[in-house]
Amino acid sequence: MATIAEKWIEDGVKIGVEKGEKKGMEKAKIETARELVKNGVDIDVIARSTGLSRGKIEKLAEKVH
């Protein structure tokens, strides 16, 4: 049986992993959007495909061009 401290550590690790996965997925979406912008794909198509906001993609486009 796990102690309270061990349970807290286990819960903390799970939360950390989930946050890391979420952050990694967001970075992947941004990189995908950046490449699509470079290849001339329409911003609305990129937004629908990645789930990123149009505004975020427009900011990426400004940096790419």
C-alpha positions as CSV (number, residue, x, y, z in Angstrom):
1,M,0.0,0.0,0.0
2,A,1.4,3.4,-1.0
3,T,1.9,6.1,1.6
4,I,0.3,9.5,1.3
5,A,3.7,10.9,0.2
6,E,4.1,8.3,-2.5
7,K,0.6,8.9,-3.8
8,W,1.3,12.7,-4.0
9,I,4.6,12.0,-5.8
10,E,2.8,9.6,-8.2
11,D,0.0,12.2,-8.8
12,G,2.6,14.9,-9.4
13,V,4.5,12.8,-11.9
14,K,1.2,12.1,-13.8
15,I,0.4,15.8,-13.9
16,G,3.9,16.7,-15.1
17,V,3.7,14.1,-17.9
18,E,0.3,15.3,-19.0
19,K,1.5,18.9,-19.1
20,G,4.6,17.9,-21.0
21,E,2.6,15.9,-23.6
22,K,0.2,18.8,-24.0
23,K,3.0,21.3,-24.5
24,G,4.7,18.9,-27.0
25,M,1.5,18.6,-29.0
26,E,1.1,22.4,-29.1
27,K,4.7,22.7,-30.4
28,A,4.1,20.1,-33.1
29,K,0.9,22.0,-34.2
30,I,2.8,25.2,-34.4
31,E,5.7,23.6,-36.4
32,T,3.2,22.0,-38.8
33,A,1.4,25.4,-39.2
34,R,4.7,27.1,-39.9
35,E,5.6,24.6,-42.6
36,L,2.1,24.9,-44.2
37,V,2.4,28.7,-44.2
38,K,5.8,28.3,-45.9
39,N,4.2,26.1,-48.6
40,G,1.4,28.7,-49.3
41,V,-1.5,26.8,-47.7
42,D,-4.5,29.1,-46.9
43,I,-4.6,30.3,-43.3
44,D,-8.2,29.1,-42.8
45,V,-7.2,25.6,-44.0
46,I,-4.3,25.6,-41.5
47,A,-6.5,26.7,-38.7
48,R,-9.1,24.0,-39.3
49,S,-6.4,21.4,-39.7
50,T,-4.3,22.2,-36.7
51,G,-6.9,23.6,-34.3
52,L,-4.8,26.8,-33.9
53,S,-6.4,30.2,-34.0
54,R,-6.3,32.2,-37.1
55,G,-4.6,35.0,-35.2
56,K,-1.8,32.7,-34.0
57,I,-1.3,31.5,-37.6
58,E,-1.2,35.0,-38.9
59,K,1.5,35.8,-36.4
60,L,3.5,32.8,-37.5
61,A,3.0,33.9,-41.1
62,E,4.5,37.3,-40.3
63,K,7.6,35.7,-38.9
64,V,7.9,33.3,-41.9
65,H,7.7,36.0,-44.6
